[in-house]
Every structure is written in C-alpha cells, then in structure tokens.
Amino acid sequence: MSARYRLVFRGKYLPGLAPAEVAANLAELFHIPLAQVEELLANQASIIKRDVTLDEGNRYLEVLAEAGLITHLEALHDAADAVSKHWDGLERRLAPRRQPGRDRRDKRRVGAIQPDRRTGADRRQND
C-alpha cells in the first residue's frame, strides 16, 4: 500500500505576489468563486487536498506554485500505525505489584529517634 498525503497551506505566498492576485489566480484555476478562495486563504493553516499519492501531491504543488501559493505535503498516518502493535487494549502498570500479606505498620522504625551526638560547648549539660 502506498503512502497517502495531504496538501497543506500555511499562509505563505511566493515573494512579489499580493494575496489578492494569488486569490484571483486560484479562483480562475479551480473555477470557484473568489469569496470561497479568500475564505480559504484567510486561515493560517488550511488543508487544500486530502488523501493524495506522492505523484498527485507533487503535481498539485507545482500547479499551486505557478498560481503563487507556497504549500507542502504532510504524510497521513493510518489508525493502525497510531496504535502500538503490542497494545492489547488493557492498561498495564509500570510499577511492580504490591506484595500481599505485608503491612507497612509491621516495619520496625529503627531510625525514628536518634540520640543527640553533639559534642562541644553548645551541648546541654543537664540531660
């Protein structure tokens, strides 16, 4: 199966061309009303064409470049590619499971109270 692409416009025009001139060129090229082309070009990111092969996409790139539009191709990802191949539908915990029969209250608190180990002039004499 061949890879599929979409043709995306990001709001950039060829240098030296006004947006109104590019809109008129596109309206004439695609035989659509000028208002519809201006609405498409008003967005910062617009998808011009979906689900095309690489050859079709390159032809669209050339034609739109002649009209004055800078576009590029983005690869479409299949739904099967988005999901990991090892996914079985169950969420697995990364942490080890708790050990049954152990209670944290049973643990001895060895270091809870530490003796005073200060030696010197600041040590209290009347303990």
Wavefront OBJ file of the C-alpha trace (Angstrom):
o trace
v 0.000 0.000 0.000
v 1.401 3.363 -0.989
v 1.708 6.242 1.436
v -1.007 8.878 1.389
v -0.558 12.609 1.879
v -2.473 15.821 2.367
v -1.700 19.178 0.794
v -1.420 21.963 3.389
v -1.265 25.748 3.022
v 0.347 27.635 5.941
v -0.418 31.234 4.946
v 2.666 31.942 2.809
v 2.791 33.300 -0.736
v 5.568 33.449 -3.300
v 7.621 36.638 -2.998
v 6.464 39.533 -5.157
v 2.813 38.440 -5.326
v -0.026 40.114 -3.469
v -2.587 37.898 -1.693
v -5.387 39.385 -3.840
v -3.509 38.423 -7.007
v -2.942 34.876 -5.729
v -6.629 34.574 -4.790
v -7.667 35.639 -8.301
v -5.270 33.095 -9.834
v -6.660 30.289 -7.661
v -10.282 31.220 -8.368
v -9.569 31.065 -12.095
v -7.562 27.841 -11.791
v -10.135 25.882 -9.754
v -13.262 27.567 -11.214
v -14.623 28.552 -7.802
v -15.940 31.900 -6.518
v -13.387 34.439 -5.345
v -15.089 34.712 -1.928
v -14.555 30.999 -1.306
v -10.853 31.276 -2.195
v -10.406 34.298 0.070
v -12.038 32.409 2.941
v -9.638 29.506 2.383
v -6.605 31.809 2.313
v -7.714 33.769 5.391
v -6.886 30.827 7.681
v -3.335 30.388 8.920
v -3.394 26.658 8.177
v -5.713 25.134 5.578
v -5.865 21.685 4.079
v -6.172 22.099 0.319
v -6.437 18.412 -0.631
v -6.628 15.198 1.412
v -5.649 11.624 0.652
v -3.408 12.004 -2.400
v -0.469 9.918 -3.545
v 3.012 11.381 -3.751
v 2.805 11.899 -7.537
v -0.587 13.618 -7.321
v 0.681 15.767 -4.450
v 3.733 16.874 -6.400
v 1.533 17.872 -9.346
v -0.647 19.939 -7.015
v 2.476 21.563 -5.530
v 3.652 22.634 -8.998
v 0.269 23.993 -10.088
v -0.279 25.916 -6.853
v 3.265 27.320 -7.009
v 2.505 28.652 -10.501
v -0.575 30.351 -9.028
v 1.618 31.911 -6.288
v 0.874 29.714 -3.259
v 3.505 28.026 -1.084
v 2.169 24.641 0.043
v 3.665 21.409 1.310
v 2.762 17.735 1.688
v 2.179 16.050 5.055
v 2.013 12.293 5.439
v -1.260 10.846 6.675
v -0.930 8.278 9.443
v -3.134 5.212 9.405
v -5.143 4.415 12.508
v -3.299 1.103 12.724
v 0.062 2.895 12.762
v -1.025 5.234 15.541
v -1.731 2.365 17.928
v 1.195 0.315 19.132
v 1.452 -3.184 17.718
v 1.765 -4.597 21.237
v -1.376 -2.943 22.520
v -3.917 -5.479 23.766
v -6.500 -2.984 24.998
v -5.512 -3.242 28.661
v -3.567 -0.665 30.562
v -0.543 -2.108 32.302
v 1.087 -0.588 35.357
v 4.774 0.029 35.169
v 5.292 -0.233 38.927
v 5.577 -3.685 40.468
v 2.505 -5.071 42.137
v 2.110 -4.846 45.915
v 3.196 -7.870 47.832
v 0.247 -9.459 49.586
v 0.406 -10.070 53.316
v 2.775 -7.216 54.091
v 1.676 -4.203 56.009
v 3.807 -1.116 56.318
v 2.890 -0.853 60.001
v 4.820 -4.067 60.648
v 8.076 -2.450 59.631
v 10.323 -1.542 62.545
v 11.116 2.097 62.873
v 14.782 1.795 63.637
v 15.912 5.309 62.883
v 12.931 7.257 64.140
v 14.551 8.671 67.296
v 18.220 9.466 67.048
v 20.460 10.166 70.025
v 21.989 13.600 70.392
v 25.519 13.354 69.090
v 26.599 16.918 69.625
v 29.835 17.268 71.452
v 31.233 20.566 72.422
v 30.399 23.721 74.330
v 26.848 24.004 72.946
v 25.791 20.588 74.274
v 23.389 20.783 77.187
v 24.807 19.531 80.460
v 21.574 18.683 82.252
v 20.068 15.883 80.225
l 1 2 3 4 5 6 7 8 9 10 11 12 13 14 15 16 17 18 19 20 21 22 23 24 25 26 27 28 29 30 31 32 33 34 35 36 37 38 39 40 41 42 43 44 45 46 47 48 49 50 51 52 53 54 55 56 57 58 59 60 61 62 63 64 65 66 67 68 69 70 71 72 73 74 75 76 77 78 79 80 81 82 83 84 85 86 87 88 89 90 91 92 93 94 95 96 97 98 99 100 101 102 103 104 105 106 107 108 109 110 111 112 113 114 115 116 117 118 119 120 121 122 123 124 125 126 127
